[in-house]
Amino acid sequence: MSDEWCTPERLCEALGEFDLDPCASAFSHVRARTHYSLVHGQNGLELPWVGSVFCNPPYSRPGINRFCERLSIHDGPWVALVKLDPTTNWWRTLTDGAEWSPFRRRIKFEGVRTFTAPFPSALVWHDWAPPAAMYDWIYRVTIRGADASR
């Protein structure tokens, strides 16, 4: 199975625009000024990260570990779409000092083919102010809406 699990278009619209998507693919819907893609010979881990970052990292190892480490030290705002797995070191690295909210339903990823993830997902962010459209996702589509005190 491929590591290209493209973020759903409706979620990308709600997220708004970012300065960088370090894990772009030919099928990406992410709105970013700069896209790094392995297809174009660009390794998003080795290139500069400036400004706000949206990252839907490869879920295989070591990719997810390395992207979570890079996000955790990024000095600008960032958002990550990851599988919900608090049993892992990469999860603890990513969520330390960050906010996060799990989705109520499994995400339907898009790209070469559309499929529902075989695992739950979460949105994790740090120093990021969600646009108004994103609050609908956070409070309607994620579990956070069921428990606003969280």
N, C-alpha and C positions, 0 to 999 in steps of 0.2 A: 504494500500500500504506500502511496506517495505521502510526503510530508506537506504537500500543498493543500491546506485546508483553508480555503478563502473565506474571509469574514463576510457574513451576509450583507448584501447591499443596503437593506433597510437599517441595519445596525451602523454601517459606515455613514449613512446620511445623518443619523442621530448623533453620532460622535463628533461631527464637524470636521474641521480641517486641522492638519498637523504640519509641522515642518518636515518630518521624516517618517518614512516607513522603511525600516531596515530589512524587512522580510517580504518584499513584494514579489508578486508573480505576474505572469501575463494576464491572469484572470482577476487581479485585485480590484476591489471597489473602494479601497481606502483613499481618502482625499488627503494627499500630502504633496507638498511642493517638491520634495525629493523622494525618489523610490530607489532602493538598492535591491538588485535581483541577481541571484546566481545565474539565471539564464543569460544575463548580460555580462557575466564574469565578475560581478561585484559581490564581495563577501561583506555583508552588513556588520559583521563583528570587527572587521579590520579597518573600516572606513570611518571618518569622523561623524559624530552625532552632535548636532547643534539644534537648539530650540526644543520644541515639543515633539515627542516621539509616540507613535502608535506601533505596537508590536504584537503580531500574532505569530509567535515563534514556532519553529519546527518542534513537534511534540516528542520526537525521538531524542535519545541521548547520544552524544553529549550536547547537541544543539540547544535544548531547552535550558540546560544548566548554564551554559555560557551566555545565552541571551538574558536570563534572569540575573546573573551576576552583573552584566553590563547595565541593565536597567537600574539595578539597585544603587549603582554609583553615578548614574547620569544626573547632572546638576540642573537639568531643566524638567519641565512637567512631562509625565509619561503615562500612558495607558497600555495595558496588556490584556489580551484575550487568551486565556489559558484553560487547560483542563483543571477541574477542581480536584486537587490531590494534596491535602495537608499532611500526608504521611511522608512527603519527600523533602530533601534538603533544599532543592530549588524553590519549592513553595515557601518555605520559611525565609529564604533569602529574599524572595520577591515581595512578600507581604510584611516584612519587618518595617514598621513605620509607614506603611501604605494603607489605603482604604481598599476594601474589596466587597463585592457582592456576587453571590452565586445566582445563576439563572434558575428560574422555576421549572423550565422545560429544557430538554436537550436542544442544542443549537443545530440548525440545519445549515451546514456549510455549503458553499457554492464554488464552482470552478469548472474543471473538466467535466465533473459530474456533481450533482447535488445529492447530498446524503445527510442523514441525521447522525450526529456524533454518538458513538457507543459509550459515552461517558458524560457526566455533568461538566459544565463549564462555569467559569467565573470571570468577571471583569475586575481587574486590579489597577489602581491608579495612585499616583503620588504627585502632589503639588499641581493638580489639574482641576480646573473649574469646569464641570460639565455644562455644555450649552443647554438651553431650555429644552430642546427636543430630547436630550439624553435623560432628563429627569423622568420622562414618560417610560423609557426603558428601565431605568433603575427602580422606579416605584410601581410599574405595572408588570414588567417582564421578569424582574429578578425577585429573589426572596426578600430582599431588603424592604420592599414595599409591604410585606406581610408583618414586618416587625420594624417599624420606623425608629424605635428606641435603640436599635443596634448600633 
